[in-house]
Amino acid sequence: MAPSYRHLRARALKAMFKAHAAIYERSGGLIGGWLGLPTLLLSVTGRKSGKTYSTPLVYFEDGDSYVVVGSDGAAKRDPQWWKNLQADPMGAIRVGRKKLEVRATLATGAERERLWEIGTTVNPMWSKYQTRTERQLPVVVLTPAPDPRMFRGDSK
């Protein structure tokens, strides 16, 4: 892919995801939760800016948790939302009309393998993306926080 085409494609996708997130949020979760695949809206705090960013992501459930994959269309680098969660693992998700505070953890070892197998049946594109990049796509588990202070170590 020519560099100018990649740049144009990336800008178009970014605009599309931003519009999707806005529609999902403004509709109170009534629109945007299903675009051929189940989609949640992940909100994280920017590690540099401190601003809140929302990204629509394909997901699947594993028990009480939600699992997403940092494919970013087979990009060479991890997606910004994952880099932000590495700096601060707390975030929020909207799954349809439901909003939850979550804590993100990276699945590793046998857990990653198990979740990867489930995930590639939900979204077969993840397997294709993995073959197109040298990095291992992060499998991220978003666990609802009954009391977000538990995960931050706050004692208030």
N, C-alpha and C positions, 0 to 999 in steps of 0.2 A: 504494500500500500504506500503510495507516495506521501511524503511528509505533509504536504498542503492538504491532501484529502483527509488524512488522519486528523489533522488539526480542525478542519471544518466539521468532520464527523463528530469529534469530541465536543465541540461547541454546541452542535445541534442536539446531541444526546443530553448534555448538561441542561440546556434550555427545556427539553422535553421532561426530564426528571424533576426540574424545578416546578414546572407547570403541573405535573402529576401530583407532587407533594402538596401544592397549594390547593388543588381541587379536592384531594383526599381530606385535608384538614378542614377546609371551609365548608365541606359538605357534612362535617361531623362523622366522617367515616362511611357515609352512605354510598359514595362514589369513589372508586379507586382501589378497593380491596381485592378486586379480581380482574386481572387483565390477561386472561388465558391461563394464568397461574396465580396461586394465592399470594397476595402482596401485603406487606405491612409497611408502616411508615416509621422509620427509626430517626429519633432526634437525639443529637449529641452536641456537646459543647466543643467549639473549636479550640484546639490546643494552643494556638497562637493568638487568635482574635478574641476568644471568650464569648463569641456569638453562638447562637443555637442554629444548627443546620439540620435539615430534615431530608431524608433520602428514602424513596420507595425501594423495597427489596423483596425479592421472592423469598419465601420462608416455608418451613414445615415445622410441625410441633413434635416435641419429644417429651412425653409426660407433661409437666406443667411449664416446660421451657419452650422457647422459640429458637429455631436454628436458621442462621443465614450464612451465606458463603460470599467471601470477598473476591468475587471473580473479576469485577470491573471490566467485563468483556475481554478477558485475557490480556489486560494491560501488563506492561513490564513491572509496574509498581503496585503495591497494595493500595486499595481505595482510601480516600481521605477519611471516610467515616471510621474505618478500622484504625488508622493512625491516631485519630482523636480518641477512640475508645482505649487504645493502649496507654494514652496519657491520663485518661480519667475513665474508668470502666463503667461509670454510671451514665444511664441514658433513659430515654422513654420511648415507648412504642405505642402506636395506634394500630389495633387489629380490628378492622371494621369500626364499630362504634365504641369499642373498649379501649381505654388508655391505661397503660401500666408503666410504673417505674421499673427499670431493669438494671441488672448488673451483667456485664459481658465478660465471658471467659473464653479463651482459645481452647478448642478441643484438640487433644494430642493423643498419640499412641492408639490403643485399641478403641478408645472412645471416638477418636477422629475417623478411624476406618469404618466403624459401625455407622456413624452419622453420615459419612460420605456415601456409603452404599445406599442408605435411605434417600439422601438428597439427590443423588443422580437418577433415581426413579421419579422424583418429583419434578426435577428440572434437568433433563438429559443434556442441555447445553453446557452445564458445569463440566461434564466429562470432556467435551470438545474444547472448552476454554483451557482446561488443564493441559491438554496436549499442545496448545498454542503458546504457552508461556513457560519459562524456566522456573519461576517461583512456585512454591506450593501454595495453592489457594487456601486462605484461612477459613476454617469452619468455626463459626462463632456461636456460642450458646448464650442466649439472652434469658436470664433467670429473673422472674418477677420478684421484686423486693417488697415483702409485706410491710416492712418499716425501713425505708431507704437509709436511715441513720445507722442501721445494723451494718450495712456494707461500707459505710464511710468511716466507721469508727467513732462517730459522734456520740457523746454521752448525754446530750441534752434531751 
